[in-house]
Amino acid sequence: MNYSPELKDALLRRMLPPNNESITKISREEGISEQTLRNWRDKARKEGYAAPGTDAVPDDWSTQDKFLVVVETASMNETELAEYARKKGLYVEQIKAWKDACMNANGGIAKEASRLNRELKDSEKERRKLEKELQRKEKALAEAAALLVLSKKANAIWGDPEDE
């Protein structure tokens, strides 16, 4: 069934902050299936609107939704940010905290990546060192085996000098 864009927009506004009406309630009132409403909400999320996947309070939103809010508000001044927060049912402090979290999100990852790279280089050096030592020992073993074989052949040909 086709629904008008105006109806979709109106229902989306009811589902999204600051209203955050439950999909079940809207479905009962409007006679539209819950799955259709969820599809509309999910499509809005994919288009970049901050729309939580559940009826959760803002602090329980997914990191993706919080990040979308941070992106949407990145270029706003204080007045615009305050108006945006009111419309979405958020506090300016929440948005600022989410922004700080986003800004610091990769700091730990970069340090961890650096540490892992260092460990990888160290283990690679250790591996090369062990391979060289193994090759040296294999050569020494091969030389000892060759000397043993030659000594046995010499003894077989000329006899054992200890016997005389």
VOPAGU-2260 file (C-alpha; in pm, 1 decimal, decimal comma):
REM VOPAGU-2260
SITE   aa  ch    i         X         Y         Z
SITE  MET   A    0       0,0       0,0       0,0
SITE  ASN   A    1     128,3     348,2     -86,9
SITE  TYR   A    2     124,8     617,7     176,8
SITE  SER   A    3     164,3     986,2     109,2
SITE  PRO   A    4     503,0    1142,1     184,6
SITE  GLU   A    5     327,8    1385,4     418,0
SITE  LEU   A    6     185,5    1100,3     626,1
SITE  LYS   A    7     524,4     926,1     637,0
SITE  ASP   A    8     694,1    1247,7     750,5
SITE  ALA   A    9     431,3    1312,4    1016,1
SITE  LEU   A   10     460,1     959,8    1153,2
SITE  LEU   A   11     839,6     970,6    1141,4
SITE  ARG   A   12     832,5    1292,2    1345,7
SITE  ARG   A   13     621,6    1111,0    1603,6
SITE  MET   A   14     863,0     815,5    1613,9
SITE  LEU   A   15    1179,4    1023,9    1634,1
SITE  PRO   A   16    1300,2    1251,6    1913,9
SITE  PRO   A   17    1174,4    1451,5    2090,9
SITE  ASN   A   18     839,0    1267,9    2072,0
SITE  ASN   A   19     978,6     912,3    2072,5
SITE  GLU   A   20     631,7     760,0    2054,1
SITE  SER   A   21     632,2     382,9    2043,1
SITE  ILE   A   22     582,0     212,1    1710,7
SITE  THR   A   23     316,2     -12,5    1864,7
SITE  LYS   A   24     110,9     288,2    1974,9
SITE  ILE   A   25     137,5     461,9    1636,9
SITE  SER   A   26      51,5     136,1    1459,1
SITE  ARG   A   27    -266,2      92,6    1662,6
SITE  GLU   A   28    -374,4     453,5    1615,6
SITE  GLU   A   29    -302,2     477,0    1242,8
SITE  GLY   A   30    -378,0     121,0    1132,4
SITE  ILE   A   31     -35,6      80,1     970,5
SITE  SER   A   32     164,9    -232,8    1039,5
SITE  GLU   A   33     450,6    -209,4    1287,6
SITE  GLN   A   34     689,7    -353,5    1030,2
SITE  THR   A   35     605,6     -75,5     781,9
SITE  LEU   A   36     675,9     184,4    1050,4
SITE  ARG   A   37    1003,7      14,3    1142,0
SITE  ASN   A   38    1104,6       8,8     775,0
SITE  TRP   A   39    1036,9     382,4     747,1
SITE  ARG   A   40    1239,5     448,9    1062,2
SITE  ASP   A   41    1527,6     230,0     941,7
SITE  LYS   A   42    1524,8     403,0     602,8
SITE  ALA   A   43    1544,1     739,6     780,0
SITE  ARG   A   44    1844,7     612,5     976,0
SITE  LYS   A   45    2017,4     501,6     656,2
SITE  GLU   A   46    1959,0     846,1     509,7
SITE  GLY   A   47    2148,3     991,9     804,2
SITE  TYR   A   48    1872,1    1102,2    1038,4
SITE  ALA   A   49    1937,9    1040,3    1404,9
SITE  ALA   A   50    1672,6     783,0    1471,1
SITE  PRO   A   51    1731,7     532,3    1746,2
SITE  GLY   A   52    1655,7     173,4    1655,0
SITE  THR   A   53    1448,1     134,4    1968,8
SITE  ASP   A   54    1233,7     347,4    2194,9
SITE  ALA   A   55    1536,0     392,0    2422,4
SITE  VAL   A   56    1626,3     708,0    2606,6
SITE  PRO   A   57    1906,9     905,1    2438,2
SITE  ASP   A   58    2181,7     777,8    2669,5
SITE  ASP   A   59    2091,3     422,5    2562,6
SITE  TRP   A   60    2105,0     498,3    2189,3
SITE  SER   A   61    2347,9     301,7    1974,7
SITE  THR   A   62    2687,7     449,9    1903,3
SITE  GLN   A   63    2580,8     489,8    1539,9
SITE  ASP   A   64    2286,9     710,5    1637,9
SITE  LYS   A   65    2501,5     916,4    1871,8
SITE  PHE   A   66    2760,3     958,5    1598,8
SITE  LEU   A   67    2491,1    1074,2    1354,1
SITE  VAL   A   68    2383,8    1341,0    1604,7
SITE  VAL   A   69    2746,0    1453,6    1640,7
SITE  VAL   A   70    2784,3    1474,4    1262,6
SITE  GLU   A   71    2456,6    1663,3    1222,2
SITE  THR   A   72    2557,8    1916,9    1486,7
SITE  ALA   A   73    2926,0    1953,6    1396,9
SITE  SER   A   74    2889,0    2286,2    1216,9
SITE  MET   A   75    2624,0    2438,1    1445,8
SITE  ASN   A   76    2682,0    2731,8    1676,4
SITE  GLU   A   77    2558,1    2730,2    2037,5
SITE  THR   A   78    2214,0    2871,1    1951,4
SITE  GLU   A   79    2154,2    2626,2    1667,6
SITE  LEU   A   80    2282,0    2341,9    1884,3
SITE  ALA   A   81    2042,6    2432,8    2165,1
SITE  GLU   A   82    1749,7    2447,3    1921,5
SITE  TYR   A   83    1851,1    2114,8    1766,2
SITE  ALA   A   84    1878,2    1955,2    2110,5
SITE  ARG   A   85    1530,1    2077,3    2205,0
SITE  LYS   A   86    1381,6    1942,0    1883,2
SITE  LYS   A   87    1546,5    1603,6    1934,3
SITE  GLY   A   88    1469,0    1580,7    2304,2
SITE  LEU   A   89    1835,5    1594,4    2399,9
SITE  TYR   A   90    2055,0    1804,4    2623,6
SITE  VAL   A   91    2339,3    2010,8    2479,0
SITE  GLU   A   92    2568,1    1849,7    2737,6
SITE  GLN   A   93    2478,2    1504,4    2604,1
SITE  ILE   A   94    2571,2    1604,4    2252,5
SITE  LYS   A   95    2899,5    1759,3    2371,7
SITE  ALA   A   96    2982,1    1443,3    2569,2
SITE  TRP   A   97    2909,4    1229,6    2262,0
SITE  LYS   A   98    3129,0    1458,6    2052,1
SITE  ASP   A   99    3415,0    1424,3    2302,3
SITE  ALA   A  100    3372,5    1046,8    2296,9
SITE  CYS   A  101    3387,6    1048,9    1916,4
SITE  MET   A  102    3695,3    1270,5    1915,8
SITE  ASN   A  103    3876,0    1037,7    2157,3
SITE  ALA   A  104    3747,4     714,2    2006,5
SITE  ASN   A  105    4045,5     647,2    1784,4
SITE  GLY   A  106    4310,2     755,3    2035,0
SITE  GLY   A  107    4317,6     419,8    2208,9
SITE  ILE   A  108    4299,1     235,3    1880,2
SITE  ALA   A  109    4599,3     423,7    1739,7
SITE  LYS   A  110    4807,6     345,7    2049,2
SITE  GLU   A  111    4701,1     -16,8    2038,6
SITE  ALA   A  112    4784,3     -40,2    1667,0
SITE  SER   A  113    5126,1     113,8    1730,2
SITE  ARG   A  114    5195,8    -131,5    2012,8
SITE  LEU   A  115    5083,9    -425,9    1798,7
SITE  ASN   A  116    5305,3    -309,6    1509,2
SITE  ARG   A  117    5602,4    -286,3    1743,4
SITE  GLU   A  118    5531,9    -635,2    1877,7
SITE  LEU   A  119    5497,3    -766,3    1523,3
SITE  LYS   A  120    5834,2    -618,6    1422,9
SITE  ASP   A  121    5998,5    -759,7    1736,2
SITE  SER   A  122    5856,4   -1105,7    1675,0
SITE  GLU   A  123    5962,7   -1087,1    1309,0
SITE  LYS   A  124    6320,1   -1004,7    1416,4
SITE  GLU   A  125    6312,0   -1291,7    1665,0
SITE  ARG   A  126    6183,6   -1527,7    1394,1
SITE  ARG   A  127    6464,2   -1427,4    1154,3
SITE  LYS   A  128    6722,4   -1469,5    1431,0
SITE  LEU   A  129    6588,9   -1816,7    1512,2
SITE  GLU   A  130    6586,6   -1913,7    1143,1
SITE  LYS   A  131    6952,4   -1810,6    1106,8
SITE  GLU   A  132    7045,4   -2006,9    1419,1
SITE  LEU   A  133    6854,7   -2309,1    1288,7
SITE  GLN   A  134    7034,6   -2288,7     951,7
SITE  ARG   A  135    7372,2   -2264,2    1129,1
SITE  LYS   A  136    7291,4   -2567,0    1343,3
SITE  GLU   A  137    7165,5   -2764,0    1042,5
SITE  LYS   A  138    7492,6   -2690,3     859,3
SITE  ALA   A  139    7696,0   -2795,5    1161,9
SITE  LEU   A  140    7492,9   -3115,4    1194,5
SITE  ALA   A  141    7532,1   -3190,3     822,8
SITE  GLU   A  142    7909,9   -3134,0     851,9
SITE  ALA   A  143    7931,3   -3361,7    1158,0
SITE  ALA   A  144    7730,8   -3630,5     976,5
SITE  ALA   A  145    7957,3   -3602,2     670,7
SITE  LEU   A  146    8271,9   -3634,4     888,1
SITE  LEU   A  147    8124,6   -3938,6    1060,9
SITE  VAL   A  148    8043,8   -4104,2     727,4
SITE  LEU   A  149    8394,2   -4024,5     594,4
SITE  SER   A  150    8558,1   -4157,5     908,6
SITE  LYS   A  151    8360,0   -4484,7     879,7
SITE  LYS   A  152    8458,0   -4518,2     511,2
SITE  ALA   A  153    8821,6   -4447,1     591,1
SITE  ASN   A  154    8815,5   -4706,7     866,6
SITE  ALA   A  155    8656,6   -4958,1     630,5
SITE  ILE   A  156    8922,5   -4897,5     364,6
SITE  TRP   A  157    9239,4   -4864,8     576,8
SITE  GLY   A  158    9125,4   -5033,8     889,7
SITE  ASP   A  159    9083,5   -4893,5    1232,6
SITE  PRO   A  160    9411,8   -4732,5    1351,1
SITE  GLU   A  161    9323,7   -4823,5    1707,5
SITE  ASP   A  162    9330,6   -5193,9    1624,3
SITE  GLU   A  163    9699,5   -5186,8    1537,0
